[in-house]
Amino acid sequence: MAAVRKKRVIGSLSAAALALLLFAAVFCIASNAAVIKRGAFSDGSDDGEKYDCVLILGALVLDDGSPSAMLADRLDRGIELYFSGRAGKILVSGDHGTKDYDEVNAMKAYCVSAGVPSEDVFMDHAGFSTYESMNRAKTVFGCEKVIVVTQGYHLYRAVYDGKKAGLVCVGAPADQRTYAGQRMRDAREFLARAKDVVYCALHVSPKYGGEPVPISGDGNVTNDKTALYGENSPS
């Protein structure tokens, strides 16, 4: 009798686990469809509109402080848009959570070396995720209309998050080459889209807030080489 009862319990738990996995799979598929539909992006590079800023999302910075190929392509695209007159400011948003890893200063240095005035480049040191970058563009930097720059696979979610944050948001894909490891990024993006659907539905606040830094002002107020946010920073 005990063996039969144990078998039934195991069967019930297996069925529950299978049902949970099925629900998760269906939710992820539905979330991806919603993000792709809602985040469908018009190319802001040729629509004739003026925007508050070009928002360049962060990516890997190499050990020597130089941008990875993927990040360099984003920066080149954003700089091109800036010089085309589509926006008077650039906002670089990425991970500066520790002293030893700093995406945003590397991004700003790249823009300035390309001829963009330092005062026109703002840094968001707490852009730890796409969701946080898009929400902080609205709540901290006071943006209303942005051109967001990243690779195409990532752009749907960025635009989706931006629209959910209340931004008028268009995209500018930065794909200039084939990037190693893209299959892994695609798999991660599949899950990240589902996560952001939940975050947007629950209106989750970014981990860090901060005093307003109007995008219309001087980007040099965001200059800082220290890790402003991270495990050793006050919450």
Secondary structure, DSSP 4 states (H G I P E B T S, - for coil): -HHHHHHHHHHHHHHHHHHHHHHHHHHHHHHHHHHHHHT---BGGGS---BSEEEEEP--B-TTSPBPHHHHHHHHHHHHHHHTTSBS-EEEE-B--BTTB-HHHHHHHHHHHTT--GGGEEEETB--SHHHHHHHHHHTT--SEEEEEE-HHHHHHHHHHHHHTT-EEEEEE---SPPTTHHHHHHHHHHHHHHHHHHHHHTPPPS---S---TTS-GGGG---S--SSTTS--
